[in-house]
Amino acid sequence: MTYRTAHRAPRPVIRFRTLLALALAGIFAVTACSSSSSSSSSGGAKSSTLQLWLGGVLTTSTPGSAYRAWVDNVIARVQSKYPGTKVDVTLLPANNDQLAAKVESAFASHSVPDVMMLYSGAYTTVYQQGLMHLNSLINATSGFYKSFSGWNLSCENLDCKGGSGTILGVPTDLDGFFLFYNKKLFAKAGLTKPPATWSQLLADCSTLKSKGILPMSYGDAEGYTTVNFLDENLASYISQPQMNAILSGHQKLTDPPVVSALDKVSQLRTAGCAQSNASTVNQLNATPQFAAGKSAMVEMYPGLIPAFEKGIGASNLGVTVIPGTGPLGTSVASNSGDNWVIPAQSSNPKDAWNFIKVATDAASAKLWLTDVGLPTTKIAASGNITDPAMKFVATDLNKAGNLELLDSVLPNGVALYMYKDLNLFFAGRMSAQAVMSATQAQLSSSQAQGQG
């Protein structure tokens, strides 16, 4: 198998999402990291090469990483089960702007891979005209559809209709955002439990600062951390039917509930929870600070649980839901985070589907929990969760009725536009109302063009 890694950029989250116009448009390049080749079977099986592009959470499947171990395991099992299969792997950019431009260019030039992982939701449906409909393959694989949860964000119109809708991808994991905290630093500040309310969160920040402890690592150069707080806080203000009304143009992002949900996030800056340079620090450059025990809290997705436990010790890692500030009370926003898709112009659609079946089977799902660190959509794998932190987040992510993440369901271009304004908002350079007005203008334009 051959690995190529694109220019490395800050990893968005959701996004996860996150999914986060190419800065290096004309000079995007991929560089070979390592390579090996599979051989044909002794029985003379015909050799084929599968072009695999890894977006979503797997953009960071670099050599030596746990993510890479998962990918390597899947490829080895594919090659064992389907002798003669070779796999060329390309890591897409972690930055959503760059990822989107790379994938869009591939479709435009008819130089698509055979199979891809993409963030689900609008980061998949934006390419729906170029993706294979998977219904016939899924229906021909006994029990496949019913063995997974989290399907809707892998279908046209974000609605699989129980399997009768147009299916564009196979969901892999469940994603949402949580507040991780260092129990040791909390105890040092005299705090015995995590904040259960927003006001308590702000008070805890003050207490931690008074003890010389950085309350929260906050990396928002891309706007990703702010959108994650908005995603979760929005669940305390609106329901999924209201979210659907926004997406259909019957309600607005400028309505008071949405603006209020964002406006509250600025208090993390004004109350001193975040470090002073939060708006210029990349999200991935902030999380190591928490993992090194230098901050008491960080907002993040479940995929970093293994890194946090390794950094500060599993016994010191605590996790709680992000307190809501709205009238509906604290709840979790979540949806499927990543999915496997097959471009309609794939040269090897049969091999691509064989790869997906292996990548989503019980063995791969079990390893996904440990190597990638995200709750899997494979229903049978839920019983394999033993880690307390992972079990906590998986329970909340699997709750029926969770609000979908805003930037996962907004049209791709609208979400990419919004991130930049959210960075300005958290820096104190743009109001919540102005951000939502600008984003609504983008959404209205998209809806008018039939892209919403």
N, C-alpha and C positions, 0 to 999 in steps of 0.2 A: 504494500500500500504506500502511496505517496502523500505526504502532508505538505501543504503550503499554508503559510500564514500571511494574511494581508497586513498592511500598516496597522499597528496596534493603536487603538484609541480608547478613551474611557468607556467602560462597560455600562450601558444603561440597565435599568432593572424594570418588569412587566410587565417587564415589561415587556423582575422581572421584567416591558412591557411592553420592562419597558422597552412602544418600541422606537426606539429612538433612532440633490443637494449635496453633494460630495465635495469635500474640501480639496481633494486631490484628483478631481474629475479626470483630467487628461492623462494623469501619470499614475493611476492606480496600478499597482503591481503586486504580484504574489511571489514569494520567495520559498524555495524548497527548504524544508527543515530537516526531513529525514525521509528515507524511502526504503521500501522492501517490496518484493513481488511475490504473489502467490503463483503456484504452478498448477498445471492441469492435473487432473486425477490420473491415476495409473491406468484407468480404463479409457483414457483418451478423450475425456469430456472436453467439449468445445470451450475455449477460453473467451471470456468477455470482460470488459473493463467498465466498471460502474463509476460514474462521476458523481461524487457526493460532496455537497456544499453544506457547511455547518453554520447556520445562523442561530438566533435565539441565545439561550444560555450556553450553547456549545461553541460560541465564537472564541471562548477562552480555553479551548482544549489544547493547550500548548504542551510540549514535551515535559513529562514528569508530573503533570497535574493529575488530580483524581479524575477530572473530566476526560482526560486523554486515556486513562486506564479503562474507563467505561467504553469509550469509542473503540479502542483496540480490542476489547473483549468481544464486542458485537461483531466487528469485522472478522475476527478469528472464527467465531461461530458461524457466520455467514459462509466463509470460505470452506469450513468443514462440512457444512450441510449442503452447499452448492459448489462442488469442486470445479475448479477452472475459473472461478470468479476473482477478478482483481478489483481493487478499490482505490481510486485516486481521491484524496480528501483535500478540500480547500476550506480554510477557515475564513469566514466572512468577517468584515470589520465589526468590532464591538460597538462602535458608535452608530446610532440608527440612521443618521443622515447619510453616512458613508455606505452603510449596508444597503439602504434603499436605492441609492444611486447605482451601486454595483449590480443589484438584482434587476433593476429597471433596464440597465444597459444590456444585460444578458438577454432579456426578453426582446428588446428592440432589435438586437443584432442576431437573434435566433441562435445564440450560442449558450443555451441553457444546460444545466447539469441534468443528470438522470433523476436525482432525488435530493431534496433539501429539507433541512430543519429551518423553520421560520417561527418568529413569535406569532402566536395565534391572534384572532380578532382582526382588526383593520390592517395589521401588518401582513396578513395572509390574503384577506378578501380584496385588497387593492390590486392583487395580481390574478384575480379569479378568471379573467378571460384567457390567461395563459396556462391555467392549471388543469390537470386531468380530473374529471369527476370520478370519485372512487367508489360510488355506490355499488357497481356491479362486482368489483373486487371484494368489497366488504361483505356483500350478500352471499358471495360464493364461498366465503370462509366461515364455516359454521360457528355461531355464537360470538362472532367478533364484535359486533356493535354493542351487544349487551354486556360485554366484559369490561367496558370502559365507562367512565363518567366524564363530565366536562366537554361534551361534544359541541355545544352550540357555537362557540367561537371558531370552529373549524368548518363552518358551513356558510353558504351564501345567505345573505341577509341576517347572519348571526343566529340562525334558527334551523336546527336539523330536523325539526318536526318528527321527532322520535325515530329518525332514520330514513324518512321518506323525502326529506329535503335534499338539496344538492350538497353532497359532502366533498369538501376540497382537501381535507387533511385528517390525520389521525392524532388526536390530542395526547400529549405525553405526560404532562405534569400539571399540578394546581399551584397557583401563585397568588400571593397577596403580601402585604407589608406589615411588619410587626416591630415592636419596640424591644430591643435587646438591652439588657443591663448587666452590669458587673456587681454581683452580690457583695464581693469583698469591698469595693469602693463605696457601695451604699452603706455597708456596716460601718466603715470608717467615718462616714458623715453622720452616723446615728440614724440612718433610715432602715427600717425593718421590712419594708415591702415596696413593690413597685407602685407607681401612681395609678390610681383607678379613675381619676377624673382629670380633666385638662387643667383645672386650677391647681390640683395637687402636683401635676407635672411641672408647672411653672414654679411652684413653691419648692419642689425638690431641686430644681435648677439653682435657686437662690441658696439653698442649704449647702449643696455641693460646692458652689463657688466660694462660700464663706469658709470652707475647709481646704481651699486651694486645689480643688479637683475640677477638671474640665467637665461640665455636665454632659455635653453631647458632641460627638463627632458629626459634622454636617458638611458634606461635599456637594456643592450645588452649581458648579461652573457650567453644567449642561442643563440645569433646571430639573434634573431627575429626582433629587431628594424632595424638592418642594412638590412635584407632581405626585409623589408617593404619599406624602402627608395629605394632599388634597384628595387623592383617590379614597383614602381610608376615612377621612373626616366627612366626605360627601355622603357616606353611608348613614351618617347620623342626621342628614337633612332631607334626602330624597329616597324614594323607592325605585325599584326596577321599572315599573310602569312609567314613572316620571322620567327616568333616564331614556326609555324608549321614545317618550314624547319629545324629548330634546333632539334625539337622533332623527326623528321624523319631521321636525320643524314645527311641532305644535306647542312646545315650550322653549324657553331660551336659556342660554348659559348666563345671560345677564339678569335672570330672575334672582331675587334676594337670597333664596336658599343656597344657590351655587356661589354667589359672591361672598356670602357670609362664611361658607365653609373654607374658602380660600383666605379670606381676610384674617381669620383666626390664626393661620399658620405663621403670619408675620410676628406673632408674639414670641415665637421661639427665638427670633432675633432680638426683639426689643427687651425681652426679659433676660437676655444673656444666656440662654440655653446653648446656642450654637457659638462656635469660636468666631472671632472677629473677621477672619478671612474666608468665611464659609462660601461666599458667592464666587470666589476665584479658585476654589479647590475642587478638583475633579472628584466625583463620587467615589471612585475606586481608590483614591489617595487618602480618603477620610476613614474608610473602614479599617485599614491596618492600625490606625491609632487606637481604635477600640480593642482590636485583637491583641495589641501590645500592652493593654492595661492602662493606657494613658487617658482614657475618657470613661465616663460612667455609663453612657448610653449611646446607642446608635439606632437609627431606623434602617431596616434592611429586610431583604426577602430571605426565605428559609435556606436558600442555597449556601449561605455562608455559615450555617450552624457548625459544620465540621471545622472550619477555619477558626471560628471563635472559640470552640471547645479546645482546640489545640493550643491556641494562643493564651487564654486566661485560665484554662482548666474547666472541664465539664461541670465540676461542682460549683464553680463561680459564675457560670452563665445562667442568667434568668431571662425569661421572655414573657411578654404580656401584650395584649392588644393595645393599639394606639387609642387613647381616650377620645371619644367624640365630643363635639361641642354643640351639637344640634338637638332639636326637640325629639328626634327619634331614639336618642340614646346611643351608647357605644355599640357598634357592631362592625363586622369585618366585610370589606369589599374584596372580592376575589373572582378568579376565573381560570380557565386553562391558560398556561403561560406559553407553551411551545407546542408545535405540531409538525408532523412529517407530511410533505407534499411531493407530488410528482408532476413536473412540468408536462404539458400536453405534447411538447416536442421532444420528450425524452427519447433517447436512442435505445434505451433498454428498460421499457416500462415493466416487463415481467420481472427482471432482476431487481428493479427498484421496489416492487411490491414484496418480493421475497426478502429484501433487506428490511423493509418496514415491519414485516411480520416477526422477524427475529429481534429487531430493535425494540419491539413493544411486547414481547412475550413475557411470561412469568419470571424467567431467569434474569432478563434484562431489567425488568421492573424492580426486582429485589436489589440488584446492584445499583440502580438509579438512586435508591434511597440513601445508600452509603457513599457512593462515589460523587454523585451530583448534589445530593443533599436536598432534594425537593420531593414533596409528596407526589406520588405517581397517580395517574388516572386509572391505572390497572386496578380494578376493584378488589381482586383477590390478593393484591400485594399489601393492602392496608394492615393485614394481620402481622406483617413482618416488621412493623415499626416498634422498636424497643427503646430508642433514645427518647428521654422525657421531653426535651425541647421540641423534637420533631413531632412527637405524638401530640403535643399541645397545639402546634400550628396546623397539623393535618386535621385535627378535630374541628377547628374553626373554619378552615378552608373548605371543608366538606359540608358545611351547614347549608341546608336548602334555603333559598331565598336571599343569598348574599348578593349585594349590589355588584354589578360588573365594574371593572376598573375603567374609569373615564377614558384614559388615553389608549386603552386597548380597543375601545369600540368607536372612538372618533375616527373619521377618515384619516388615513395615514398622513397626508400633507397637513391637515389641521393640527394633529398632535405634534408634528415636528415644528410647526410654527409656534404652538403654545409653549413648548419647553423654553424657548428663548425668552419669551416674555415673562415666564415664571422665574427665570433667573434674575431678571431686572426687578421683578416684584420683591423677591426676598432680599435683594440688595437695597431696597427702599427707594428705588428709582421709578417705580410704576405702581399705581394703586390696583387693588383687586378688581375694582369695577372696570378700570381701563384694560386690564388683561382679559377679562371675560368679554368685554365689548369687542376687542380686536379679534379674539378667538371666535366669537359668534359671527363676526363679519366673514371670517374665513369659512366657517361651517355653512353659513347661508349661501355663500358663493358655490361651495361644493354641492350643496343640495340643489341649487338652481341648475347646475350642470349635470344633475342626475348621478352624482358620485356619493351622496350621503347614505 
